[in-house]
């Protein structure tokens, strides 16, 4: 179900059957699945605007996560990749921390840290033994308030990000295809700019640009502090007040540029030349809902039926039965304000990009009309619910769930309801959604490669 599209990380996812003649299956009751107890989190806001979300989980470790409400959509015009650049810069020198000392504070005590940038947020995540909670809170407050941005750090991390672009987009045979998805999927929204940025925009940036961006977004009133795991609640409140409470929020508001995506009226086909790709590929892009959509649960099930595991429908039909694809996937890229639904496939030997796209579209459309048996539906829902429960077993996983719920879905209250909605999804829900959002909706087709296409430079867009 996942492809190589997704957040950029510092180190590194309607017809009812009853209407089908000859079928009389009944839908299983949602009660066949377990009832999920609500997560017991506590939430409060400091005077400077910092939001604290704490969830105690008995154990030996604790996760400290700081989620900033700044992502690729907030990059200044002509400066794509700034949020991603700061994902790296925040590990550099502060007033009281040496460069990369954050790594030592986590890894040297048996913990870990990571960071990722997406369209709507940048998240910094650490896991350490519970007795090291206080130093981690101090370190996060320190790099929020005392980051030292100098020319040397800026230039070194800019080169790191440029090299990441070369590896992920230019060197990967299909990197340019996945990088092109938001650019063609969105027509106007700021989401159409790639989170990873571009080499030209990064080269054009100055230290003054970087400092202004940091002052605008990396501040307490634009941050969500999440602590999950083993801790004493009263002590945590005292430490958060002590280390974060004295950080002043700027007098100016956090800059927010309004952005909207008009409803797509017509489909389109774009040919992307890719002489480095060993085999042709294709991607189909439909408009998708925002992450807080009431249809999010039915969408998860639909994607699971098509692409969750090697026995899912797309693999079974196009890889194993017809042999026209060597790899296939379907992903929902759901952001705070809008989303995309993206099917992609890499051809098998001898198949053209255009032929592959046509077969992929036919198989995707079949989900709206062909029977979905109760065992098939149960299998997918069980896989999805199991994955959700596994994520709830660790402090890191809990923190990630809370962060996305707050920044993308409207609040942590939705986490319990989300699982119950997933349990209740029916065949009718899936097929209604699929008819409306896929079969009846215009889509963009990306044809990638050389086989069966015009020569580079003659298509609507060339990447070579």
C-alpha positions, 0 to 999 in steps of 0.5 A: 500500500505504501510507495516511496512517496511520503514524508522526508526523513532525516535518517531513514509509510458504491454498490452493495453486494446485495445488489449483485445478482446471485449473491446473498452474503450478509455483512459481519457485525462490527462487534466481531472486532474488539472494543478499543479502550480510549487513550488516556492523554492529558492536554494543556497550553502554556501562557506562551502558546506551547501546547503539551500533550502527555500520555503515560504508559508504564515501562522503562522508556519515554518518547519526547516529540516536538511537532512544529506546525511548519512544512513544505506548504509554508516554504517561501516562494522561490525557497522550496525545501526550507522546512526540510532544511531546518529538519537538519539545521535543528541538530546543529549548534545552540548556545549550550549544545555543540553540533550533533550533541543531540545525537550523543544525548540520545544514542549514548544512553541507549536511545534514539532520535529522528526527524521528518518533514511533511507538507504540514509539519516538521516533527522531532522525535526521541526515545530515551530511558525514562530517567533521561526525560529531563535532559531531553526536555531541556535540549528541545527547549534549548534548540527552540530558543537558542539555535545558532544559525551561522554561515558554516552550518547553513552551507554544510546542511544545505549541501546535505539536503542537495545531496539527499535530493540527488540520491532520492530524485535524480539517482533513483530510477523512479525518483523523478516520477514520485517527485512529480506527483504533487506537482501534477496532482495539485494545480494551485495549492502550496502542496504542489511544491515538493517537500524535499525542495529543489537544488536551484531554490536551495542555492538561491537561499541566503543566511538571512532567509534562513534566520527569518524563516526560523524566527517565523515558525520555530516558536512556542506558539507554533509547537506541540510538545508530546511526551509518551511513556514512563513519567510522573505527571506532576514532575513533567508539568514542573519541568515543562513550565521551567524549561519551556515556560520562559521562552517568549512567543514573538509579538507577530503572529505565525505567518499563514499563507492561504492556499486552496485547491479548485475542484478538478474538472478535466483529466490530463496525460503527461509524459515524463522522459526518463532515460535512466529508468530500466522499465516504463512506469505509470502513475494515476492521480485522483483528488483526495480528501483532507486527512480529517475526512469522514471517509478516511476509514472507508478509504483505508479499507479500499486501499487495503483491498487493492494494495495491502500485501502481495495477495491484494487485488492489484498484485494478484491481477497485474503482477501474478495473473497478467504479468504486465507489472513488476511492482505496484502500489496505491497510496493516500496522501492526505494532508490537513487541507487536501489530498491525493490518491495515487496508484503507480506501477512499474512495467514488466519487460515488454509493456509500455507505460501507456498500456500499463496505465490503461490496465491499472485504471481498469483494475482500480475501477473494478473495486467499485462494481465487483463483489467483495466477499466478507472474508476479504473485507475481514482480512483487510480490516484485521490487518489495518486494526492490527497495525493500529494496535501495534503502533499503540504499544510503544511510546514512539508510536503513541506520540506519532499517532497523537501528533498526526491527529492534532496537526492533521485531523483536528485533535486527539479525540478522533483517535478512538473514533477512528478505530471504531469507524474502521471496524464499521466500514461496509462493502457499501461504504467502500464502493460508494466512495470508490464510485464517487472519488475514483470512477466518476472523478477526473484523474491525471495520468503520468507516463514515465520512461521511453517505451511506447512514448514520444521522444524526450522533449516532444511530450507535455513535460520532460524531466531529462 
